[in-house]
Amino acid sequence: MFDFLEGYDLLGAFWTTVQLTVYSAIGSLIWGTLLASMRVSPVPLMRGFGTAYVNVVRNIPLTIIIVFASLGLFQTLGITLGSENFDTINFRLAVLGLIAYTSAFVCEALRSGINTVPVGQAEAARAIGLNFTQVLTLVILPQAFRSVVGPLANVLIALTKNTTVAAAIGVAEAAFLMKEMIENEAQLILISAIFAFGFVCLTLPTGLFLGWVSKKVAVKR
């Protein structure tokens, strides 16, 4: 029944999906945290930039962002991100596009966590002489992260599924291989079931584990 899988690197395709997810998740967490910090900053310019970025990027389809990364950054501006290999360039551009898109959702999830921290704690921290950066990093963000593990898990699961858009610029991840197999093999239902099962295996354990972590680290108020 599964003889048609011979000649296709199924595990390699899903490994590429995992790499896209991991690199994009790390980058999105870093950039999303910076954006959330800007959105609650006392500096109007930073606050305006963070708000504008989130509102604009969240309303642009991910496909457009990924295609722009390839056609605009690479083919038009010649940005290669430190590589001469075409496949590596496309992979890195896909990660960049995923970070740019996903960080907007990370920012909003984290900002909701910041809003759950009592205002009195920030005021007390300022009263003992801490500046904004110290209040944010030492008092606010540690509690905010603990309260948004669940929402961030949802963002991570969505990111895992969004990696399929990277196939639009030729990144050889799971969706790209699935398209190739459907074109070459007369096994549409079976191929779809295999790849659906693969994504369930990636996302379900992640959701269950982070749900458990969320309960363990939840802030008791």
Backbone hydrogen bonds in HBPLUS format (Angstrom, degrees):
<---DONOR---> <-ACCEPTOR-->    atom                        ^
c    i                          cat <-CA-CA->   ^        H-A-AA   ^      H-
h    n   atom  resd res      DA  || num        DHA   H-A  angle D-A-AA Bond
n    s   type  num  typ     dist DA aas  dist angle  dist       angle   num
A0005-LEU N   A0002-PHE O   3.12 MM   3  5.72 165.3  2.14 116.5 121.2     1
A0006-GLU N   A0003-ASP O   3.14 MM   3  5.90 167.0  2.16 121.6 125.2     2
A0008-TYR N   A0005-LEU O   3.10 MM   3  5.67 154.5  2.16 138.7 138.5     3
A0013-ALA N   A0009-ASP O   3.06 MM   4  6.28 149.3  2.15 143.9 151.6     4
A0014-PHE N   A0010-LEU O   3.12 MM   4  6.47 161.1  2.16 151.3 155.5     5
A0015-TRP N   A0011-LEU O   2.84 MM   4  6.01 144.0  1.97 143.3 154.4     6
A0016-THR N   A0012-GLY O   3.00 MM   4  6.26 148.2  2.10 142.2 149.5     7
A0017-THR N   A0013-ALA O   3.10 MM   4  6.45 149.0  2.20 140.1 148.7     8
A0018-VAL N   A0014-PHE O   2.88 MM   4  6.20 153.4  1.96 145.4 152.2     9
A0019-GLN N   A0015-TRP O   2.92 MM   4  6.21 157.7  1.97 147.5 153.4    10
A0020-LEU N   A0016-THR O   2.90 MM   4  6.13 162.3  1.93 150.9 155.5    11
A0021-THR N   A0017-THR O   2.96 MM   4  6.17 157.6  2.01 147.1 153.4    12
A0022-VAL N   A0018-VAL O   2.88 MM   4  6.12 167.3  1.89 156.8 159.4    13
A0023-TYR N   A0019-GLN O   2.99 MM   4  6.05 171.4  1.99 158.1 159.1    14
A0024-SER N   A0020-LEU O   3.01 MM   4  5.87 156.2  2.06 140.2 147.9    15
A0025-ALA N   A0021-THR O   2.79 MM   4  5.80 150.5  1.88 144.8 153.6    16
A0026-ILE N   A0022-VAL O   3.03 MM   4  6.26 163.3  2.06 153.8 157.1    17
A0027-GLY N   A0023-TYR O   3.06 MM   4  6.24 169.8  2.07 149.1 152.3    18
A0028-SER N   A0024-SER O   2.78 MM   4  5.82 156.4  1.84 145.5 152.9    19
A0029-LEU N   A0025-ALA O   2.94 MM   4  6.03 152.2  2.02 144.3 151.2    20
A0030-ILE N   A0026-ILE O   3.13 MM   4  6.39 158.7  2.18 149.2 154.3    21
A0031-TRP N   A0027-GLY O   2.95 MM   4  6.12 177.7  1.95 157.7 158.0    22
A0032-GLY N   A0028-SER O   2.71 MM   4  5.45 150.5  1.79 137.6 147.7    23
A0033-THR N   A0029-LEU O   3.02 MM   4  5.93 148.6  2.12 132.6 140.2    24
A0034-LEU N   A0030-ILE O   3.12 MM   4  6.43 155.9  2.18 146.3 152.7    25
A0035-LEU N   A0031-TRP O   2.93 MM   4  6.18 154.6  1.99 146.7 154.0    26
A0036-ALA N   A0032-GLY O   2.89 MM   4  6.11 156.9  1.94 145.8 152.1    27
A0037-SER N   A0033-THR O   2.94 MM   4  6.16 151.3  2.02 143.8 151.8    28
A0038-MET N   A0034-LEU O   2.95 MM   4  6.25 148.8  2.05 143.3 151.9    29
A0039-ARG N   A0035-LEU O   2.91 MM   4  6.22 150.6  2.00 147.8 156.1    30
A0040-VAL N   A0036-ALA O   3.26 MM   4  6.54 134.1  2.49 141.3 151.0    31
A0041-SER N   A0038-MET O   3.12 MM   3  4.88 161.1  2.16 101.1 106.3    32
A0047-ARG N   A0043-VAL O   3.00 MM   4  6.19 165.6  2.02 160.0 164.7    33
A0048-GLY N   A0044-PRO O   2.81 MM   4  5.93 153.6  1.88 146.7 153.8    34
A0049-PHE N   A0045-LEU O   2.96 MM   4  6.19 155.3  2.03 145.5 152.1    35
A0050-GLY N   A0046-MET O   2.97 MM   4  6.17 170.1  1.98 155.0 157.2    36
A0051-THR N   A0047-ARG O   3.06 MM   4  6.18 162.2  2.09 145.2 150.3    37
A0052-ALA N   A0048-GLY O   2.92 MM   4  6.01 164.8  1.94 148.9 153.5    38
A0053-TYR N   A0049-PHE O   2.86 MM   4  5.97 166.1  1.88 154.8 158.9    39
A0054-VAL N   A0050-GLY O   3.11 MM   4  6.22 172.4  2.12 149.6 151.6    40
A0055-ASN N   A0051-THR O   3.04 MM   4  6.15 170.7  2.05 152.5 155.5    41
A0056-VAL N   A0052-ALA O   2.94 MM   4  5.97 153.2  2.01 149.1 156.1    42
A0057-VAL N   A0053-TYR O   2.90 MM   4  5.90 168.3  1.91 157.1 159.6    43
A0058-ARG N   A0054-VAL O   3.07 MM   4  5.87 162.2  2.11 145.1 150.6    44
A0059-ASN N   A0056-VAL O   3.16 MM   3  5.52 142.2  2.31 105.5 115.9    45
A0060-ILE N   A0057-VAL O   3.16 MM   3  5.29 169.7  2.17 112.6 113.9    46
A0064-ILE N   A0061-PRO O   3.10 MM   3  5.53 124.9  2.42 107.4 119.5    47
A0065-ILE N   A0061-PRO O   3.36 MM   4  6.80 155.6  2.42 147.9 154.5    48
A0066-ILE N   A0062-LEU O   2.92 MM   4  6.21 163.6  1.95 160.4 164.3    49
A0067-VAL N   A0063-THR O   2.90 MM   4  6.04 168.1  1.92 153.3 156.9    50
A0068-PHE N   A0064-ILE O   2.86 MM   4  5.91 155.2  1.92 144.1 151.6    51
A0069-ALA N   A0065-ILE O   2.99 MM   4  6.19 149.9  2.08 141.9 149.9    52
A0070-SER N   A0066-ILE O   3.24 MM   4  6.61 145.2  2.37 142.8 151.1    53
A0070-SER N   A0067-VAL O   3.14 MM   3  5.19 122.6  2.48  95.0 108.8    54
A0071-LEU N   A0067-VAL O   2.79 MM   4  5.98 170.8  1.79 167.8 165.6    55
A0072-GLY N   A0068-PHE O   2.61 MM   4  4.82 138.2  1.77 125.3 140.0    56
A0073-LEU N   A0068-PHE O   3.23 MM   5  6.84 145.2  2.36 149.3 159.0    57
A0075-GLN N   A0070-SER O   3.07 MM   5  6.46 165.1  2.09 157.4 161.7    58
A0076-THR N   A0071-LEU O   3.01 MM   5  6.14 124.0  2.33 134.8 150.1    59
A0077-LEU N   A0072-GLY O   3.04 MM   5  6.29 145.8  2.16 147.7 157.9    60
A0079-ILE N   A0073-LEU O   2.77 MM   6  5.39 166.6  1.79 149.9 145.3    61
A0078-GLY N   A0074-PHE O   2.91 MM   4  4.54 127.5  2.19 113.2 124.1    62
A0089-ILE N   A0085-ASN O   2.94 MM   4  6.17 158.9  1.99 155.6 162.0    63
A0090-ASN N   A0086-PHE O   3.03 MM   4  6.27 164.8  2.06 151.4 154.8    64
A0091-PHE N   A0087-ASP O   2.98 MM   4  6.18 154.1  2.05 144.0 151.5    65
A0092-ARG N   A0088-THR O   2.96 MM   4  6.19 165.7  1.98 153.2 156.1    66
A0093-LEU N   A0089-ILE O   2.86 MM   4  6.07 155.4  1.92 151.5 159.2    67
A0094-ALA N   A0090-ASN O   2.87 MM   4  6.02 149.6  1.96 143.1 151.3    68
A0095-VAL N   A0091-PHE O   3.00 MM   4  6.33 155.7  2.06 148.7 155.1    69
A0096-LEU N   A0092-ARG O   2.93 MM   4  6.18 157.3  1.98 144.8 151.2    70
A0097-GLY N   A0093-LEU O   2.90 MM   4  6.15 159.5  1.94 148.1 153.1    71
A0098-LEU N   A0094-ALA O   2.91 MM   4  6.11 159.8  1.95 150.6 156.1    72
A0099-ILE N   A0095-VAL O   2.89 MM   4  6.08 154.1  1.96 149.2 156.4    73
A0100-ALA N   A0096-LEU O   2.94 MM   4  6.17 164.8  1.97 150.5 154.6    74
A0101-TYR N   A0097-GLY O   3.07 MM   4  6.26 153.0  2.14 144.9 151.7    75
A0102-THR N   A0098-LEU O   2.82 MM   4  5.82 169.3  1.83 153.5 156.3    76
A0103-SER N   A0099-ILE O   2.99 MM   4  5.68 159.0  2.04 146.1 151.0    77
A0104-ALA N   A0101-TYR O   3.34 MM   3  5.95 146.4  2.46 110.7 118.1    78
A0105-PHE N   A0102-THR O   2.98 MM   3  5.40 127.6  2.26 109.0 121.7    79
A0106-VAL N   A0102-THR O   3.01 MM   4  6.38 154.4  2.08 151.2 159.4    80
A0107-CYS N   A0103-SER O   2.84 MM   4  5.94 157.4  1.89 144.7 150.6    81
A0108-GLU N   A0104-ALA O   3.24 MM   4  6.48 158.4  2.29 138.4 142.7    82
A0109-ALA N   A0105-PHE O   3.01 MM   4  6.19 157.2  2.06 145.8 152.2    83
A0110-LEU N   A0106-VAL O   2.88 MM   4  6.05 162.9  1.91 153.5 158.4    84
A0111-ARG N   A0107-CYS O   2.79 MM   4  5.97 152.1  1.87 148.2 156.9    85
A0112-SER N   A0108-GLU O   3.07 MM   4  6.21 149.4  2.16 139.4 146.4    86
A0113-GLY N   A0109-ALA O   3.23 MM   4  6.58 142.3  2.38 136.6 146.6    87
A0113-GLY N   A0110-LEU O   3.02 MM   3  4.96 120.2  2.39  92.1 107.6    88
A0114-ILE N   A0110-LEU O   2.89 MM   4  6.27 148.7  1.99 148.1 157.2    89
A0115-ASN N   A0111-ARG O   3.03 MM   4  6.30 149.8  2.12 144.4 151.7    90
A0116-THR N   A0113-GLY O   3.07 MM   3  5.24 146.5  2.19 100.7 110.8    91
A0117-VAL N   A0114-ILE O   3.17 MM   3  5.56 155.6  2.23 109.7 116.7    92
A0121-GLN N   A0118-PRO O   3.13 MM   3  5.78 148.1  2.23 114.0 121.2    93
A0122-ALA N   A0119-VAL O   3.10 MM   3  5.44 119.2  2.48 106.1 119.8    94
A0123-GLU N   A0119-VAL O   3.05 MM   4  6.37 161.8  2.09 155.7 161.5    95
A0124-ALA N   A0120-GLY O   2.88 MM   4  5.99 152.3  1.95 141.6 149.1    96
A0125-ALA N   A0121-GLN O   2.98 MM   4  6.19 153.2  2.06 142.4 149.6    97
A0126-ARG N   A0122-ALA O   2.95 MM   4  6.22 156.4  2.00 148.7 154.8    98
A0127-ALA N   A0123-GLU O   2.90 MM   4  6.07 143.3  2.03 140.1 150.9    99
A0128-ILE N   A0124-ALA O   3.27 MM   4  6.58 133.7  2.49 140.5 150.0   100
A0130-LEU N   A0125-ALA O   3.21 MM   5  5.76 157.8  2.27 153.6 147.9   101
A0129-GLY N   A0126-ARG O   3.03 MM   3  5.16 160.0  2.07 107.4 111.5   102
A0135-VAL N   A0131-ASN O   2.92 MM   4  6.14 161.8  1.95 158.2 163.9   103
A0136-LEU N   A0132-PHE O   2.90 MM   4  6.07 160.0  1.94 151.5 157.1   104
A0137-THR N   A0133-THR O   2.95 MM   4  6.10 169.0  1.96 151.9 154.7   105
A0138-LEU N   A0134-GLN O   2.87 MM   4  5.61 157.3  1.93 145.1 151.6   106
A0139-VAL N   A0135-VAL O   3.03 MM   4  5.27 147.4  2.14 127.6 136.1   107
A0140-ILE N   A0135-VAL O   3.02 MM   5  6.35 162.6  2.05 155.3 160.8   108
A0141-LEU N   A0136-LEU O   2.78 MM   5  5.69 171.9  1.79 160.3 163.2   109
A0144-ALA N   A0140-ILE O   2.91 MM   4  6.09 155.9  1.97 152.7 160.5   110
A0145-PHE N   A0141-LEU O   2.86 MM   4  5.96 166.3  1.88 161.9 162.2   111
A0146-ARG N   A0142-PRO O   3.42 MM   4  6.54 154.4  2.49 134.2 140.5   112
A0147-SER N   A0143-GLN O   3.21 MM   4  6.47 141.7  2.36 142.8 152.3   113
A0147-SER N   A0144-ALA O   3.15 MM   3  5.26 127.7  2.44  96.7 110.0   114
A0148-VAL N   A0145-PHE O   3.28 MM   3  5.32 149.4  2.38  99.4 108.1   115
A0152-LEU N   A0148-VAL O   2.93 MM   4  6.03 161.5  1.97 152.2 158.0   116
A0153-ALA N   A0149-VAL O   2.89 MM   4  6.06 139.3  2.05 141.7 152.8   117
A0153-ALA N   A0150-GLY O   3.07 MM   3  5.08 123.9  2.40  96.3 111.0   118
A0154-ASN N   A0150-GLY O   3.16 MM   4  6.58 149.5  2.26 148.2 156.1   119
A0155-VAL N   A0151-PRO O   3.05 MM   4  6.42 150.6  2.14 144.7 152.9   120
A0156-LEU N   A0152-LEU O   2.91 MM   4  6.16 151.7  1.99 144.1 151.6   121
A0157-ILE N   A0153-ALA O   2.96 MM   4  6.23 156.6  2.02 149.4 155.1   122
A0158-ALA N   A0154-ASN O   2.96 MM   4  6.16 160.1  2.00 146.4 152.1   123
A0159-LEU N   A0155-VAL O   2.84 MM   4  6.07 148.7  1.94 143.3 152.6   124
A0160-THR N   A0156-LEU O   2.96 MM   4  6.25 153.7  2.03 146.9 153.2   125
A0161-LYS N   A0157-ILE O   3.20 MM   4  6.56 157.0  2.26 148.3 153.2   126
A0162-ASN N   A0158-ALA O   2.84 MM   4  6.03 145.0  1.96 143.5 154.7   127
A0163-THR N   A0159-LEU O   3.09 MM   4  6.30 125.5  2.40 145.8 156.9   128
A0164-THR N   A0161-LYS O   3.31 MM   3  6.09 167.6  2.32 116.9 120.4   129
A0165-VAL N   A0162-ASN O   2.98 MM   3  5.78 163.8  2.01 122.6 126.9   130
A0166-ALA N   A0163-THR O   3.01 MM   3  5.57 153.5  2.08 114.2 121.5   131
A0167-ALA N   A0164-THR O   3.18 MM   3  5.84 162.7  2.21 113.5 118.6   132
A0168-ALA N   A0165-VAL O   2.90 MM   3  5.72 165.0  1.92 123.9 128.5   133
A0169-ILE N   A0166-ALA O   3.13 MM   3  5.83 159.5  2.17 117.8 122.4   134
A0171-VAL N   A0166-ALA O   3.32 MM   5  5.59 162.3  2.36 138.9 134.4   135
A0170-GLY N   A0167-ALA O   3.10 MM   3  4.92 166.4  2.12 105.1 106.6   136
A0173-GLU N   A0171-VAL O   2.76 MM   2  5.72 139.1  1.92 108.4  95.7   137
A0177-LEU N   A0173-GLU O   3.11 MM   4  6.43 159.6  2.16 157.8 163.6   138
A0178-MET N   A0174-ALA O   2.88 MM   4  6.10 155.7  1.94 150.5 158.3   139
A0179-LYS N   A0175-ALA O   3.02 MM   4  6.19 158.2  2.07 144.5 149.0   140
A0180-GLU N   A0176-PHE O   3.16 MM   4  6.43 157.5  2.21 143.2 149.1   141
A0181-MET N   A0177-LEU O   2.86 MM   4  6.10 158.8  1.91 154.1 159.8   142
A0182-ILE N   A0178-MET O   2.93 MM   4  6.12 158.4  1.98 152.1 157.6   143
A0183-GLU N   A0179-LYS O   3.10 MM   4  6.28 149.8  2.19 142.8 150.6   144
A0184-ASN N   A0180-GLU O   3.10 MM   4  6.31 138.4  2.28 140.0 151.0   145
A0184-ASN N   A0181-MET O   3.18 MM   3  5.07 125.6  2.49  91.5 105.3   146
A0185-GLU N   A0181-MET O   2.74 MM   4  5.63 148.9  1.84 154.1 160.5   147
A0191-ILE N   A0187-GLN O   2.88 MM   4  5.90 166.5  1.90 162.4 166.7   148
A0192-SER N   A0188-LEU O   2.97 MM   4  6.07 163.5  1.99 149.3 154.3   149
A0193-ALA N   A0189-ILE O   2.93 MM   4  6.10 153.9  2.00 145.0 152.5   150
A0194-ILE N   A0190-LEU O   2.96 MM   4  6.18 153.9  2.03 147.8 154.3   151
A0195-PHE N   A0191-ILE O   3.10 MM   4  6.39 165.6  2.12 155.2 157.6   152
A0196-ALA N   A0192-SER O   2.89 MM   4  6.00 152.5  1.97 145.7 154.3   153
A0197-PHE N   A0193-ALA O   2.92 MM   4  6.03 157.9  1.97 145.1 150.9   154
A0198-GLY N   A0194-ILE O   2.98 MM   4  6.23 147.5  2.09 139.9 149.4   155
A0199-PHE N   A0195-PHE O   3.06 MM   4  6.32 155.8  2.12 147.0 151.4   156
A0200-VAL N   A0196-ALA O   3.01 MM   4  6.28 150.0  2.10 145.3 154.1   157
A0201-CYS N   A0197-PHE O   2.95 MM   4  6.20 153.2  2.03 146.8 153.7   158
A0202-LEU N   A0198-GLY O   3.16 MM   4  6.47 131.8  2.41 134.8 147.2   159
A0203-THR N   A0199-PHE O   2.93 MM   4  6.11 162.2  1.96 153.0 156.8   160
A0204-LEU N   A0200-VAL O   2.90 MM   4  5.50 160.8  1.93 143.9 150.5   161
A0207-GLY N   A0203-THR O   2.92 MM   4  6.15 161.1  1.96 157.0 161.4   162
A0208-LEU N   A0204-LEU O   2.99 MM   4  6.23 164.2  2.02 157.5 161.6   163
A0209-PHE N   A0205-PRO O   2.88 MM   4  5.96 164.0  1.91 149.7 154.4   164
A0210-LEU N   A0206-THR O   2.98 MM   4  6.08 171.2  1.98 152.7 155.6   165
A0211-GLY N   A0207-GLY O   2.91 MM   4  5.89 141.7  2.06 137.7 148.6   166
A0212-TRP N   A0208-LEU O   3.05 MM   4  6.26 150.0  2.14 141.5 148.7   167
A0213-VAL N   A0209-PHE O   2.92 MM   4  6.27 155.8  1.98 148.0 155.3   168
A0214-SER N   A0210-LEU O   2.84 MM   4  5.96 153.3  1.91 140.5 147.7   169
A0215-LYS N   A0211-GLY O   3.24 MM   4  6.53 150.3  2.34 141.2 147.1   170
A0216-LYS N   A0212-TRP O   3.11 MM   4  6.38 149.3  2.20 144.2 153.1   171
A0216-LYS N   A0213-VAL O   3.06 MM   3  5.01 116.1  2.48  93.4 109.5   172
A0217-VAL N   A0213-VAL O   2.97 MM   4  6.17 155.4  2.03 159.3 164.1   173
